[in-house]
């Protein structure tokens, strides 16, 4: 995959390079991808080939923004979670795009253990299949009113 990206970005094939040049090119592209977030985009693109589920839910028993950020960080590290966002205003909605490794029970466990001092809960789940990872995620449970 990285060799393909070298070809696409620099216009030459990494396969035909000398072994040292090939290794350096692949290393440079790998570090570029990990630094700039392109790796996340590549992972999301790969995950979009799988069956994905969108989970929207509310977070309860939250005391501060730090709690929300701890929950978001824990959810993003969870196996199977491709993309995750948490609203920082009431009603504290969250949305996750996940593959088959993540499910509602696992999400509830991660949320409950993410901030042990407050014992947050994930409630009001809405699960729906999606074909691809959207560029922007907005929780369905959020503080924005629709007219």
Secondary structure, DSSP 8 states (H G I E B T S, - for coil): -HHHHHHHHHSS-GGGS-HHHHHHHHHHHHHHHHHHTHHHHHHHHHHTTS-EEEEEEEEES--SHHHHHHHHHHHHTSTTEEEEEE-SSTT-EEEEEE-TT--HHHHHHHHHHHSTTT--EEEEEEEEEESS--SS---SS-S----
